[in-house]
């Protein structure tokens, strides 16, 4: 019996984690660098933006606090069925890509965020693509010439903890 327990303990400790898989860990609290972020230049001035990320091999949970409002989105591995306020994630090398289909003002909207870390893992760049499925009435940082319903921008976040 002791041998079985010892074998189970070793097997559990030997399970590959995020670092062993070579994937970066985005977990932590991040604060937007407003001076280097394009989202900060859109429309009315925005206040501080904080993002808290919890990452495991089976889920990425992102909590965003902006202008006193907190929004949490849960992302599951691509290929799994997503639902209301649940998106999907996938890896392309060391880049984390999240997709979310949702509704804003009764319009279907798709968000794609492509996250990458600097070599020191102290800065996170987030390339955001927003696509309104049926018409577009807002302002954008960069409007795509191939798709007038799409806007893109890049934000920079600094690791707070």
JOMO-V7035 format. One record per helix or strand of 2 or more residues. SS is the DSSP state (H for helix, E for strand). FROM is the first residue (numbers start at 1). TO is the last residue. If there is no record, write none. Layout:
ss=SS from=FROM to=TO
ss=SS from=FROM to=TO
This chain:
ss=H from=2 to=13
ss=E from=28 to=32
ss=H from=34 to=36
ss=H from=39 to=41
ss=E from=49 to=55
ss=E from=60 to=66
ss=E from=69 to=77
ss=E from=86 to=92
ss=E from=95 to=104
ss=E from=107 to=117
ss=E from=123 to=132
ss=E from=142 to=143
ss=E from=150 to=159
